[in-house]
Amino acid sequence: MTRSVRLTYAIAGGLLAVLVHGLFYAILRPGDNLYLHGLDVVSWSFAGFFIGRAKEKWNRRTGELEEANRGLQREMQERQKMEQALREREELFSDLFDNSRDFIQTISPDGKVMYANRAWRENLGFAKNEVSGFPMFELIHPDCHEHCMERFAELLAGKEVDKIETEFVAKDGRRILLEGKCNCKFVEGRPVAIRAIFRDITERKKLEAELQKAQKLEAIGILAGGIAHDFNNILTGLLAVITLVKSALPPDNEQIEILEEARQTCLQGKELTGKFITFAEGGSPLKKCIIITELLKQSVQTALRGSNMVCGLAISEDINKVLVDAGQIQQVINNIIINAREAMPDGGELSVMVANQQISQQDGLDLIPGQYLKISIKDNGVGIPRENLSRIFDPYFTTKRMANHRGTGFGLAICYSIMRKHDGTVTVESENGKGATFHIYLPVCS
């Protein structure tokens, strides 16, 4: 309210006083006292002035409060917008972390889990309420403990750590190979949390091992094939000479028996070179589209003849046809079952399971994704030590004494070579003392 407005209030108060006193004189006609009447007029004028001033202050204060209230409302709206944006950002990052396929975790300086995302929890078998406070090193495989403890100490000391490879053990016993990076968060120079992002490389390592194995066997196969052909030519010539000499001698000559032994030895050598050629070239399979049921039954029956093993067959009724060389696949099954017989010298149980299988890239097999027939042959023998699993298909690799087992160490290499020529593969799962399971994958007919 301005000064002119306050003056207006004062004049209005004075005029009101004059009007009131004028009416008073006109009606009552009291004694004449002009001094008192003048004082009354002045007092009313001052009253009007001060009422105007109070009104001005009231209006000004009310306006200030209203403006402050509007500012407060604007500030509250801005804060609400900021809080909403912060919540949305937190939800975005939480959703990003929780839906990542990588293992994201935060670990306290004393080695306990503070946070773990969904991929971490689901792959390791944890519920959400089981994560906080769980000792991290209980998840790490004992073989990796020392390495991880050293990296952990380096991070707490503020050192940078390059790529880390380690192995976790899930609640169900699965071993998961991981690769990732870690860093440590410091507050006022004190470590408060180690943040880690790991990626599951189990399947990648399997594929790399398969590729290395295939490349190694291919190189060995080329060498073996060349030597086999040359050796076979030498044996053929030697066999011809022995046959000619034998035919030139009288039937009762005592040297004929010696020459026959030499001929049998040459034939065994040719059989060995044939195995080399099969390994090197896969025997050039002549494939036909067949239902493998009868072939499988006959192969198992033949391989187990004369043994004290019990075999259980579980073949799905709707299995697809496969494009195979029946003779070579029979050889694969025969070699694997012979391997099982040698693992169970006192007899045991053998299980053969056949079913259709859809293979994708996530399965970690060196196969083109699509439909396959999976044949699993499981024994309860002595098993294969973990350190030997990667070498089981190498030519002439064996843990048996070669002198006691004639020709051992080549059958599984031939199996692998034949399966690769069929655009399939063969894998093995085993633990020492817990038997072994061989899986044969054959592509189905188009």
Secondary structure, DSSP 4 states (H G I P E B T S, - for coil): --HHHHHHHHHHHHHHHHHHHHHHHHHH-----HHHHHHHHHHHHHHHHHHHHHHHHHHHHHHHHHHHHHHHHHHHHHHHHHHHHHHHHHHHHHHHHHT-SSEEEEE-TTSBEEEE-HHHHHHHT--GGGTTT-BGGGSB-GGGHHHHHHHHHHHHTT-----EEEEEE-TTS-EEEEEEEEEEEEETTEEEEEEEEEEE-HHHHHHHHHHHHHHHHHHHHHHHHHHHHHHHHHHHHHHHHHHHHHHHS-TT-THHHHHHHHHHHHHHHHHHHHHHHHHHHTT----EEE--HHHHHHHHHHHHTT---EEEEEE-TTPPPEEE-HHHHHHHHHHHHHHHHHH-TT--EEEEEEEEEEE-GGG--SS-SEEEEEEEEEE-SS---GGGGGGTTSTT--SS-TTTSTTTTSHHHHHHHHHHHTT-EEEEEE-TTS-EEEEEEEEBP-
